[in-house]
Amino acid sequence: MSKRILLPVLSALAVSACATTTPDSGGTTTLPGFDNTGDPCGAVAREYLIGQPVSEVDLESLARLVRPIHPGQPVTMDYRGERLNLDLDGDGVIVRLWCG
């Protein structure tokens, strides 16, 4: 087999070896460390916070990891499903909650 073909084939095999399928998941494939439930940090349950000033919210009681994000603030692009991100407007009011 050509070296040009061997590397992509081995890479695909390595990635597919990390994927798992569980019988109770309906055949869905998940990668280790990723939660496919859609709300691993509890953002949906905390939507009542939208419209509130972040200064009036006890951030430590929300989730294990909370990241308030101000407009224009640089943020890392690493995915952490358990992290609750709070998008804020210019006045520090929560406008969106999301996991990652």
Number of C-alpha atoms within 10 A of each C-alpha: 5 6 7 8 9 10 11 11 10 11 11 10 11 11 10 12 10 11 12 13 12 10 8 7 9 8 10 12 14 15 14 9 9 12 14 12 7 12 16 18 25 18 22 13 10 13 14 11 18 16 14 14 15 20 10 9 12 8 16 9 9 14 15 11 17 18 17 15 17 17 11 8 7 8 9 5 7 7 11 15 19 19 19 25 20 24 19 21 17 9 10 18 19 25 16 16 23 20 21 18
